[in-house]
Amino acid sequence: MKKLNNALLLLVIGSLASFSASAQDVVINGQTYQLLNSQPLVAASSAIDGQSKAPVVSVRVGDEVAKSNDSRSLMITGAIEVEVSEQEAKNIAEQFNLELVGYVDGIALLNAEQGTDILALEKRLNTKVKTPVRVELNHQDLLPQ
């Protein structure tokens, strides 16, 4: 039993060490999170001019974030709430290649495909609407299997 506890402790310490070493801060919905499992993208221009560029942080649908080292991870689901008219919601869905899931009382629920850069999408959407959009984050253990 003691060996099992030691092994579990080593796993936890190892995962915390790798978490803190690889986590990057990102802002989603105006709040800061630590990005857990996405690889930064290298700017496309670095391949063209041969210059070393700083990696561009990209948070994609399906990635995980957390508020801190000891908080539960949250998954970027791809669902986005937008406060617009129904016609505006249809136009935004078409313009940004999103699925219009539903519309109720001035709130549209849009869905982005797996792998979509959610930070870039959030930024572009916020330039089109008056009220900031809300990117949905779900606890891993609450997602359907």
Chimera marker file (.cmm) of the C-alpha trace (Angstrom):
<marker_set name="trace">
<marker id="1" x="0.000" y="0.000" z="0.000" r="1" g="1" b="0" radius="0.5"/>
<marker id="2" x="2.846" y="2.365" z="0.844" r="1" g="1" b="0" radius="0.5"/>
<marker id="3" x="4.428" y="1.711" z="-2.571" r="1" g="1" b="0" radius="0.5"/>
<marker id="4" x="1.135" y="2.503" z="-4.286" r="1" g="1" b="0" radius="0.5"/>
<marker id="5" x="0.805" y="5.772" z="-2.340" r="1" g="1" b="0" radius="0.5"/>
<marker id="6" x="4.386" y="6.728" z="-3.242" r="1" g="1" b="0" radius="0.5"/>
<marker id="7" x="3.760" y="5.936" z="-6.910" r="1" g="1" b="0" radius="0.5"/>
<marker id="8" x="0.590" y="8.043" z="-6.913" r="1" g="1" b="0" radius="0.5"/>
<marker id="9" x="2.416" y="10.880" z="-5.190" r="1" g="1" b="0" radius="0.5"/>
<marker id="10" x="5.160" y="10.792" z="-7.834" r="1" g="1" b="0" radius="0.5"/>
<marker id="11" x="2.541" y="10.884" z="-10.591" r="1" g="1" b="0" radius="0.5"/>
<marker id="12" x="0.827" y="13.889" z="-9.038" r="1" g="1" b="0" radius="0.5"/>
<marker id="13" x="4.102" y="15.753" z="-8.467" r="1" g="1" b="0" radius="0.5"/>
<marker id="14" x="5.226" y="14.964" z="-12.016" r="1" g="1" b="0" radius="0.5"/>
<marker id="15" x="1.989" y="16.189" z="-13.537" r="1" g="1" b="0" radius="0.5"/>
<marker id="16" x="2.077" y="19.397" z="-11.479" r="1" g="1" b="0" radius="0.5"/>
<marker id="17" x="5.656" y="20.037" z="-12.530" r="1" g="1" b="0" radius="0.5"/>
<marker id="18" x="4.823" y="19.540" z="-16.197" r="1" g="1" b="0" radius="0.5"/>
<marker id="19" x="1.687" y="21.677" z="-15.750" r="1" g="1" b="0" radius="0.5"/>
<marker id="20" x="3.553" y="24.651" z="-14.372" r="1" g="1" b="0" radius="0.5"/>
<marker id="21" x="6.376" y="24.316" z="-16.885" r="1" g="1" b="0" radius="0.5"/>
<marker id="22" x="4.128" y="24.226" z="-19.939" r="1" g="1" b="0" radius="0.5"/>
<marker id="23" x="1.164" y="26.399" z="-18.896" r="1" g="1" b="0" radius="0.5"/>
<marker id="24" x="0.625" y="29.706" z="-20.672" r="1" g="1" b="0" radius="0.5"/>
<marker id="25" x="-1.765" y="32.414" z="-19.586" r="1" g="1" b="0" radius="0.5"/>
<marker id="26" x="-4.639" y="33.144" z="-21.949" r="1" g="1" b="0" radius="0.5"/>
<marker id="27" x="-7.634" y="35.456" z="-21.586" r="1" g="1" b="0" radius="0.5"/>
<marker id="28" x="-11.058" y="34.020" z="-22.377" r="1" g="1" b="0" radius="0.5"/>
<marker id="29" x="-14.289" y="35.863" z="-21.564" r="1" g="1" b="0" radius="0.5"/>
<marker id="30" x="-12.187" y="38.573" z="-19.912" r="1" g="1" b="0" radius="0.5"/>
<marker id="31" x="-10.695" y="36.126" z="-17.375" r="1" g="1" b="0" radius="0.5"/>
<marker id="32" x="-7.187" y="34.701" z="-17.239" r="1" g="1" b="0" radius="0.5"/>
<marker id="33" x="-6.719" y="30.944" z="-17.546" r="1" g="1" b="0" radius="0.5"/>
<marker id="34" x="-3.717" y="28.696" z="-17.914" r="1" g="1" b="0" radius="0.5"/>
<marker id="35" x="-3.605" y="26.769" z="-21.167" r="1" g="1" b="0" radius="0.5"/>
<marker id="36" x="-2.970" y="23.102" z="-20.401" r="1" g="1" b="0" radius="0.5"/>
<marker id="37" x="-2.652" y="21.063" z="-23.547" r="1" g="1" b="0" radius="0.5"/>
<marker id="38" x="-2.291" y="23.116" z="-26.716" r="1" g="1" b="0" radius="0.5"/>
<marker id="39" x="0.930" y="23.631" z="-28.616" r="1" g="1" b="0" radius="0.5"/>
<marker id="40" x="1.736" y="27.227" z="-29.574" r="1" g="1" b="0" radius="0.5"/>
<marker id="41" x="1.687" y="27.982" z="-33.275" r="1" g="1" b="0" radius="0.5"/>
<marker id="42" x="4.686" y="29.595" z="-34.936" r="1" g="1" b="0" radius="0.5"/>
<marker id="43" x="3.789" y="32.690" z="-36.896" r="1" g="1" b="0" radius="0.5"/>
<marker id="44" x="3.573" y="31.905" z="-40.620" r="1" g="1" b="0" radius="0.5"/>
<marker id="45" x="5.862" y="34.824" z="-41.476" r="1" g="1" b="0" radius="0.5"/>
<marker id="46" x="8.772" y="33.171" z="-39.626" r="1" g="1" b="0" radius="0.5"/>
<marker id="47" x="8.943" y="30.466" z="-42.292" r="1" g="1" b="0" radius="0.5"/>
<marker id="48" x="9.031" y="33.091" z="-45.030" r="1" g="1" b="0" radius="0.5"/>
<marker id="49" x="11.689" y="35.488" z="-43.759" r="1" g="1" b="0" radius="0.5"/>
<marker id="50" x="13.736" y="32.958" z="-41.785" r="1" g="1" b="0" radius="0.5"/>
<marker id="51" x="13.539" y="35.104" z="-38.662" r="1" g="1" b="0" radius="0.5"/>
<marker id="52" x="12.780" y="33.439" z="-35.367" r="1" g="1" b="0" radius="0.5"/>
<marker id="53" x="9.403" y="34.650" z="-34.141" r="1" g="1" b="0" radius="0.5"/>
<marker id="54" x="7.796" y="34.192" z="-30.749" r="1" g="1" b="0" radius="0.5"/>
<marker id="55" x="5.147" y="31.467" z="-30.795" r="1" g="1" b="0" radius="0.5"/>
<marker id="56" x="1.582" y="32.654" z="-31.262" r="1" g="1" b="0" radius="0.5"/>
<marker id="57" x="-0.709" y="31.364" z="-28.529" r="1" g="1" b="0" radius="0.5"/>
<marker id="58" x="-3.673" y="29.541" z="-29.975" r="1" g="1" b="0" radius="0.5"/>
<marker id="59" x="-6.526" y="28.074" z="-27.965" r="1" g="1" b="0" radius="0.5"/>
<marker id="60" x="-8.582" y="25.689" z="-30.033" r="1" g="1" b="0" radius="0.5"/>
<marker id="61" x="-11.924" y="24.001" z="-29.558" r="1" g="1" b="0" radius="0.5"/>
<marker id="62" x="-11.116" y="20.827" z="-27.621" r="1" g="1" b="0" radius="0.5"/>
<marker id="63" x="-8.209" y="22.350" z="-25.655" r="1" g="1" b="0" radius="0.5"/>
<marker id="64" x="-8.185" y="22.485" z="-21.871" r="1" g="1" b="0" radius="0.5"/>
<marker id="65" x="-7.611" y="25.442" z="-19.556" r="1" g="1" b="0" radius="0.5"/>
<marker id="66" x="-7.627" y="25.941" z="-15.771" r="1" g="1" b="0" radius="0.5"/>
<marker id="67" x="-7.849" y="28.926" z="-13.422" r="1" g="1" b="0" radius="0.5"/>
<marker id="68" x="-4.824" y="27.706" z="-11.415" r="1" g="1" b="0" radius="0.5"/>
<marker id="69" x="-2.602" y="24.692" z="-10.740" r="1" g="1" b="0" radius="0.5"/>
<marker id="70" x="-5.035" y="23.255" z="-8.222" r="1" g="1" b="0" radius="0.5"/>
<marker id="71" x="-8.319" y="23.878" z="-10.075" r="1" g="1" b="0" radius="0.5"/>
<marker id="72" x="-10.197" y="21.440" z="-12.283" r="1" g="1" b="0" radius="0.5"/>
<marker id="73" x="-9.547" y="21.599" z="-15.993" r="1" g="1" b="0" radius="0.5"/>
<marker id="74" x="-12.135" y="23.137" z="-18.285" r="1" g="1" b="0" radius="0.5"/>
<marker id="75" x="-12.624" y="22.187" z="-21.920" r="1" g="1" b="0" radius="0.5"/>
<marker id="76" x="-13.196" y="24.697" z="-24.701" r="1" g="1" b="0" radius="0.5"/>
<marker id="77" x="-16.416" y="23.220" z="-26.141" r="1" g="1" b="0" radius="0.5"/>
<marker id="78" x="-16.844" y="25.471" z="-29.166" r="1" g="1" b="0" radius="0.5"/>
<marker id="79" x="-20.199" y="26.821" z="-27.959" r="1" g="1" b="0" radius="0.5"/>
<marker id="80" x="-20.439" y="30.615" z="-28.027" r="1" g="1" b="0" radius="0.5"/>
<marker id="81" x="-23.263" y="32.792" z="-26.708" r="1" g="1" b="0" radius="0.5"/>
<marker id="82" x="-23.908" y="35.997" z="-28.644" r="1" g="1" b="0" radius="0.5"/>
<marker id="83" x="-26.421" y="38.705" z="-27.721" r="1" g="1" b="0" radius="0.5"/>
<marker id="84" x="-27.838" y="39.779" z="-31.118" r="1" g="1" b="0" radius="0.5"/>
<marker id="85" x="-31.044" y="39.675" z="-33.142" r="1" g="1" b="0" radius="0.5"/>
<marker id="86" x="-31.995" y="36.394" z="-34.753" r="1" g="1" b="0" radius="0.5"/>
<marker id="87" x="-31.151" y="37.717" z="-38.227" r="1" g="1" b="0" radius="0.5"/>
<marker id="88" x="-27.754" y="38.966" z="-37.011" r="1" g="1" b="0" radius="0.5"/>
<marker id="89" x="-27.116" y="35.532" z="-35.496" r="1" g="1" b="0" radius="0.5"/>
<marker id="90" x="-27.830" y="33.887" z="-38.864" r="1" g="1" b="0" radius="0.5"/>
<marker id="91" x="-25.534" y="36.353" z="-40.629" r="1" g="1" b="0" radius="0.5"/>
<marker id="92" x="-22.716" y="35.827" z="-38.103" r="1" g="1" b="0" radius="0.5"/>
<marker id="93" x="-23.064" y="32.047" z="-38.321" r="1" g="1" b="0" radius="0.5"/>
<marker id="94" x="-22.774" y="32.185" z="-42.101" r="1" g="1" b="0" radius="0.5"/>
<marker id="95" x="-19.931" y="34.733" z="-42.119" r="1" g="1" b="0" radius="0.5"/>
<marker id="96" x="-17.809" y="32.849" z="-39.570" r="1" g="1" b="0" radius="0.5"/>
<marker id="97" x="-18.722" y="29.302" z="-40.637" r="1" g="1" b="0" radius="0.5"/>
<marker id="98" x="-20.470" y="28.535" z="-37.336" r="1" g="1" b="0" radius="0.5"/>
<marker id="99" x="-23.499" y="26.398" z="-36.619" r="1" g="1" b="0" radius="0.5"/>
<marker id="100" x="-26.507" y="28.296" z="-35.263" r="1" g="1" b="0" radius="0.5"/>
<marker id="101" x="-27.650" y="25.861" z="-32.564" r="1" g="1" b="0" radius="0.5"/>
<marker id="102" x="-30.506" y="27.943" z="-31.198" r="1" g="1" b="0" radius="0.5"/>
<marker id="103" x="-31.929" y="31.371" z="-30.473" r="1" g="1" b="0" radius="0.5"/>
<marker id="104" x="-33.948" y="32.386" z="-27.405" r="1" g="1" b="0" radius="0.5"/>
<marker id="105" x="-34.797" y="35.836" z="-26.019" r="1" g="1" b="0" radius="0.5"/>
<marker id="106" x="-32.030" y="37.741" z="-27.804" r="1" g="1" b="0" radius="0.5"/>
<marker id="107" x="-29.307" y="35.170" z="-27.160" r="1" g="1" b="0" radius="0.5"/>
<marker id="108" x="-27.915" y="33.025" z="-29.960" r="1" g="1" b="0" radius="0.5"/>
<marker id="109" x="-25.997" y="29.836" z="-29.303" r="1" g="1" b="0" radius="0.5"/>
<marker id="110" x="-23.384" y="29.264" z="-31.986" r="1" g="1" b="0" radius="0.5"/>
<marker id="111" x="-21.002" y="26.347" z="-32.290" r="1" g="1" b="0" radius="0.5"/>
<marker id="112" x="-17.487" y="26.297" z="-33.751" r="1" g="1" b="0" radius="0.5"/>
<marker id="113" x="-15.899" y="23.164" z="-35.192" r="1" g="1" b="0" radius="0.5"/>
<marker id="114" x="-13.243" y="21.122" z="-33.390" r="1" g="1" b="0" radius="0.5"/>
<marker id="115" x="-9.814" y="22.706" z="-33.859" r="1" g="1" b="0" radius="0.5"/>
<marker id="116" x="-11.103" y="26.268" z="-34.422" r="1" g="1" b="0" radius="0.5"/>
<marker id="117" x="-8.834" y="28.947" z="-32.892" r="1" g="1" b="0" radius="0.5"/>
<marker id="118" x="-11.268" y="30.199" z="-30.261" r="1" g="1" b="0" radius="0.5"/>
<marker id="119" x="-9.204" y="33.253" z="-29.212" r="1" g="1" b="0" radius="0.5"/>
<marker id="120" x="-9.074" y="34.585" z="-32.757" r="1" g="1" b="0" radius="0.5"/>
<marker id="121" x="-12.774" y="33.842" z="-33.246" r="1" g="1" b="0" radius="0.5"/>
<marker id="122" x="-13.729" y="35.528" z="-29.955" r="1" g="1" b="0" radius="0.5"/>
<marker id="123" x="-11.732" y="38.621" z="-30.949" r="1" g="1" b="0" radius="0.5"/>
<marker id="124" x="-13.316" y="38.808" z="-34.425" r="1" g="1" b="0" radius="0.5"/>
<marker id="125" x="-16.834" y="38.253" z="-33.080" r="1" g="1" b="0" radius="0.5"/>
<marker id="126" x="-16.383" y="40.957" z="-30.452" r="1" g="1" b="0" radius="0.5"/>
<marker id="127" x="-15.683" y="43.475" z="-33.233" r="1" g="1" b="0" radius="0.5"/>
<marker id="128" x="-19.075" y="42.621" z="-34.799" r="1" g="1" b="0" radius="0.5"/>
<marker id="129" x="-21.367" y="42.790" z="-31.754" r="1" g="1" b="0" radius="0.5"/>
<marker id="130" x="-22.161" y="45.360" z="-29.055" r="1" g="1" b="0" radius="0.5"/>
<marker id="131" x="-22.095" y="42.962" z="-26.085" r="1" g="1" b="0" radius="0.5"/>
<marker id="132" x="-19.016" y="40.731" z="-25.594" r="1" g="1" b="0" radius="0.5"/>
<marker id="133" x="-19.508" y="37.129" z="-26.663" r="1" g="1" b="0" radius="0.5"/>
<marker id="134" x="-19.197" y="34.328" z="-24.104" r="1" g="1" b="0" radius="0.5"/>
<marker id="135" x="-17.098" y="31.256" z="-24.884" r="1" g="1" b="0" radius="0.5"/>
<marker id="136" x="-18.377" y="28.150" z="-23.102" r="1" g="1" b="0" radius="0.5"/>
<marker id="137" x="-15.978" y="26.274" z="-20.818" r="1" g="1" b="0" radius="0.5"/>
<marker id="138" x="-17.048" y="22.927" z="-19.314" r="1" g="1" b="0" radius="0.5"/>
<marker id="139" x="-15.540" y="20.737" z="-16.642" r="1" g="1" b="0" radius="0.5"/>
<marker id="140" x="-14.089" y="17.587" z="-18.208" r="1" g="1" b="0" radius="0.5"/>
<marker id="141" x="-16.087" y="15.284" z="-15.965" r="1" g="1" b="0" radius="0.5"/>
<marker id="142" x="-19.376" y="16.948" z="-16.966" r="1" g="1" b="0" radius="0.5"/>
<marker id="143" x="-18.995" y="16.271" z="-20.700" r="1" g="1" b="0" radius="0.5"/>
<marker id="144" x="-20.926" y="13.381" z="-22.260" r="1" g="1" b="0" radius="0.5"/>
<marker id="145" x="-18.806" y="10.321" z="-22.981" r="1" g="1" b="0" radius="0.5"/>
<link id1="1" id2="2" r="1" g="1" b="0" radius="0.2"/>
<link id1="2" id2="3" r="1" g="1" b="0" radius="0.2"/>
<link id1="3" id2="4" r="1" g="1" b="0" radius="0.2"/>
<link id1="4" id2="5" r="1" g="1" b="0" radius="0.2"/>
<link id1="5" id2="6" r="1" g="1" b="0" radius="0.2"/>
<link id1="6" id2="7" r="1" g="1" b="0" radius="0.2"/>
<link id1="7" id2="8" r="1" g="1" b="0" radius="0.2"/>
<link id1="8" id2="9" r="1" g="1" b="0" radius="0.2"/>
<link id1="9" id2="10" r="1" g="1" b="0" radius="0.2"/>
<link id1="10" id2="11" r="1" g="1" b="0" radius="0.2"/>
<link id1="11" id2="12" r="1" g="1" b="0" radius="0.2"/>
<link id1="12" id2="13" r="1" g="1" b="0" radius="0.2"/>
<link id1="13" id2="14" r="1" g="1" b="0" radius="0.2"/>
<link id1="14" id2="15" r="1" g="1" b="0" radius="0.2"/>
<link id1="15" id2="16" r="1" g="1" b="0" radius="0.2"/>
<link id1="16" id2="17" r="1" g="1" b="0" radius="0.2"/>
<link id1="17" id2="18" r="1" g="1" b="0" radius="0.2"/>
<link id1="18" id2="19" r="1" g="1" b="0" radius="0.2"/>
<link id1="19" id2="20" r="1" g="1" b="0" radius="0.2"/>
<link id1="20" id2="21" r="1" g="1" b="0" radius="0.2"/>
<link id1="21" id2="22" r="1" g="1" b="0" radius="0.2"/>
<link id1="22" id2="23" r="1" g="1" b="0" radius="0.2"/>
<link id1="23" id2="24" r="1" g="1" b="0" radius="0.2"/>
<link id1="24" id2="25" r="1" g="1" b="0" radius="0.2"/>
<link id1="25" id2="26" r="1" g="1" b="0" radius="0.2"/>
<link id1="26" id2="27" r="1" g="1" b="0" radius="0.2"/>
<link id1="27" id2="28" r="1" g="1" b="0" radius="0.2"/>
<link id1="28" id2="29" r="1" g="1" b="0" radius="0.2"/>
<link id1="29" id2="30" r="1" g="1" b="0" radius="0.2"/>
<link id1="30" id2="31" r="1" g="1" b="0" radius="0.2"/>
<link id1="31" id2="32" r="1" g="1" b="0" radius="0.2"/>
<link id1="32" id2="33" r="1" g="1" b="0" radius="0.2"/>
<link id1="33" id2="34" r="1" g="1" b="0" radius="0.2"/>
<link id1="34" id2="35" r="1" g="1" b="0" radius="0.2"/>
<link id1="35" id2="36" r="1" g="1" b="0" radius="0.2"/>
<link id1="36" id2="37" r="1" g="1" b="0" radius="0.2"/>
<link id1="37" id2="38" r="1" g="1" b="0" radius="0.2"/>
<link id1="38" id2="39" r="1" g="1" b="0" radius="0.2"/>
<link id1="39" id2="40" r="1" g="1" b="0" radius="0.2"/>
<link id1="40" id2="41" r="1" g="1" b="0" radius="0.2"/>
<link id1="41" id2="42" r="1" g="1" b="0" radius="0.2"/>
<link id1="42" id2="43" r="1" g="1" b="0" radius="0.2"/>
<link id1="43" id2="44" r="1" g="1" b="0" radius="0.2"/>
<link id1="44" id2="45" r="1" g="1" b="0" radius="0.2"/>
<link id1="45" id2="46" r="1" g="1" b="0" radius="0.2"/>
<link id1="46" id2="47" r="1" g="1" b="0" radius="0.2"/>
<link id1="47" id2="48" r="1" g="1" b="0" radius="0.2"/>
<link id1="48" id2="49" r="1" g="1" b="0" radius="0.2"/>
<link id1="49" id2="50" r="1" g="1" b="0" radius="0.2"/>
<link id1="50" id2="51" r="1" g="1" b="0" radius="0.2"/>
<link id1="51" id2="52" r="1" g="1" b="0" radius="0.2"/>
<link id1="52" id2="53" r="1" g="1" b="0" radius="0.2"/>
<link id1="53" id2="54" r="1" g="1" b="0" radius="0.2"/>
<link id1="54" id2="55" r="1" g="1" b="0" radius="0.2"/>
<link id1="55" id2="56" r="1" g="1" b="0" radius="0.2"/>
<link id1="56" id2="57" r="1" g="1" b="0" radius="0.2"/>
<link id1="57" id2="58" r="1" g="1" b="0" radius="0.2"/>
<link id1="58" id2="59" r="1" g="1" b="0" radius="0.2"/>
<link id1="59" id2="60" r="1" g="1" b="0" radius="0.2"/>
<link id1="60" id2="61" r="1" g="1" b="0" radius="0.2"/>
<link id1="61" id2="62" r="1" g="1" b="0" radius="0.2"/>
<link id1="62" id2="63" r="1" g="1" b="0" radius="0.2"/>
<link id1="63" id2="64" r="1" g="1" b="0" radius="0.2"/>
<link id1="64" id2="65" r="1" g="1" b="0" radius="0.2"/>
<link id1="65" id2="66" r="1" g="1" b="0" radius="0.2"/>
<link id1="66" id2="67" r="1" g="1" b="0" radius="0.2"/>
<link id1="67" id2="68" r="1" g="1" b="0" radius="0.2"/>
<link id1="68" id2="69" r="1" g="1" b="0" radius="0.2"/>
<link id1="69" id2="70" r="1" g="1" b="0" radius="0.2"/>
<link id1="70" id2="71" r="1" g="1" b="0" radius="0.2"/>
<link id1="71" id2="72" r="1" g="1" b="0" radius="0.2"/>
<link id1="72" id2="73" r="1" g="1" b="0" radius="0.2"/>
<link id1="73" id2="74" r="1" g="1" b="0" radius="0.2"/>
<link id1="74" id2="75" r="1" g="1" b="0" radius="0.2"/>
<link id1="75" id2="76" r="1" g="1" b="0" radius="0.2"/>
<link id1="76" id2="77" r="1" g="1" b="0" radius="0.2"/>
<link id1="77" id2="78" r="1" g="1" b="0" radius="0.2"/>
<link id1="78" id2="79" r="1" g="1" b="0" radius="0.2"/>
<link id1="79" id2="80" r="1" g="1" b="0" radius="0.2"/>
<link id1="80" id2="81" r="1" g="1" b="0" radius="0.2"/>
<link id1="81" id2="82" r="1" g="1" b="0" radius="0.2"/>
<link id1="82" id2="83" r="1" g="1" b="0" radius="0.2"/>
<link id1="83" id2="84" r="1" g="1" b="0" radius="0.2"/>
<link id1="84" id2="85" r="1" g="1" b="0" radius="0.2"/>
<link id1="85" id2="86" r="1" g="1" b="0" radius="0.2"/>
<link id1="86" id2="87" r="1" g="1" b="0" radius="0.2"/>
<link id1="87" id2="88" r="1" g="1" b="0" radius="0.2"/>
<link id1="88" id2="89" r="1" g="1" b="0" radius="0.2"/>
<link id1="89" id2="90" r="1" g="1" b="0" radius="0.2"/>
<link id1="90" id2="91" r="1" g="1" b="0" radius="0.2"/>
<link id1="91" id2="92" r="1" g="1" b="0" radius="0.2"/>
<link id1="92" id2="93" r="1" g="1" b="0" radius="0.2"/>
<link id1="93" id2="94" r="1" g="1" b="0" radius="0.2"/>
<link id1="94" id2="95" r="1" g="1" b="0" radius="0.2"/>
<link id1="95" id2="96" r="1" g="1" b="0" radius="0.2"/>
<link id1="96" id2="97" r="1" g="1" b="0" radius="0.2"/>
<link id1="97" id2="98" r="1" g="1" b="0" radius="0.2"/>
<link id1="98" id2="99" r="1" g="1" b="0" radius="0.2"/>
<link id1="99" id2="100" r="1" g="1" b="0" radius="0.2"/>
<link id1="100" id2="101" r="1" g="1" b="0" radius="0.2"/>
<link id1="101" id2="102" r="1" g="1" b="0" radius="0.2"/>
<link id1="102" id2="103" r="1" g="1" b="0" radius="0.2"/>
<link id1="103" id2="104" r="1" g="1" b="0" radius="0.2"/>
<link id1="104" id2="105" r="1" g="1" b="0" radius="0.2"/>
<link id1="105" id2="106" r="1" g="1" b="0" radius="0.2"/>
<link id1="106" id2="107" r="1" g="1" b="0" radius="0.2"/>
<link id1="107" id2="108" r="1" g="1" b="0" radius="0.2"/>
<link id1="108" id2="109" r="1" g="1" b="0" radius="0.2"/>
<link id1="109" id2="110" r="1" g="1" b="0" radius="0.2"/>
<link id1="110" id2="111" r="1" g="1" b="0" radius="0.2"/>
<link id1="111" id2="112" r="1" g="1" b="0" radius="0.2"/>
<link id1="112" id2="113" r="1" g="1" b="0" radius="0.2"/>
<link id1="113" id2="114" r="1" g="1" b="0" radius="0.2"/>
<link id1="114" id2="115" r="1" g="1" b="0" radius="0.2"/>
<link id1="115" id2="116" r="1" g="1" b="0" radius="0.2"/>
<link id1="116" id2="117" r="1" g="1" b="0" radius="0.2"/>
<link id1="117" id2="118" r="1" g="1" b="0" radius="0.2"/>
<link id1="118" id2="119" r="1" g="1" b="0" radius="0.2"/>
<link id1="119" id2="120" r="1" g="1" b="0" radius="0.2"/>
<link id1="120" id2="121" r="1" g="1" b="0" radius="0.2"/>
<link id1="121" id2="122" r="1" g="1" b="0" radius="0.2"/>
<link id1="122" id2="123" r="1" g="1" b="0" radius="0.2"/>
<link id1="123" id2="124" r="1" g="1" b="0" radius="0.2"/>
<link id1="124" id2="125" r="1" g="1" b="0" radius="0.2"/>
<link id1="125" id2="126" r="1" g="1" b="0" radius="0.2"/>
<link id1="126" id2="127" r="1" g="1" b="0" radius="0.2"/>
<link id1="127" id2="128" r="1" g="1" b="0" radius="0.2"/>
<link id1="128" id2="129" r="1" g="1" b="0" radius="0.2"/>
<link id1="129" id2="130" r="1" g="1" b="0" radius="0.2"/>
<link id1="130" id2="131" r="1" g="1" b="0" radius="0.2"/>
<link id1="131" id2="132" r="1" g="1" b="0" radius="0.2"/>
<link id1="132" id2="133" r="1" g="1" b="0" radius="0.2"/>
<link id1="133" id2="134" r="1" g="1" b="0" radius="0.2"/>
<link id1="134" id2="135" r="1" g="1" b="0" radius="0.2"/>
<link id1="135" id2="136" r="1" g="1" b="0" radius="0.2"/>
<link id1="136" id2="137" r="1" g="1" b="0" radius="0.2"/>
<link id1="137" id2="138" r="1" g="1" b="0" radius="0.2"/>
<link id1="138" id2="139" r="1" g="1" b="0" radius="0.2"/>
<link id1="139" id2="140" r="1" g="1" b="0" radius="0.2"/>
<link id1="140" id2="141" r="1" g="1" b="0" radius="0.2"/>
<link id1="141" id2="142" r="1" g="1" b="0" radius="0.2"/>
<link id1="142" id2="143" r="1" g="1" b="0" radius="0.2"/>
<link id1="143" id2="144" r="1" g="1" b="0" radius="0.2"/>
<link id1="144" id2="145" r="1" g="1" b="0" radius="0.2"/>
</marker_set>
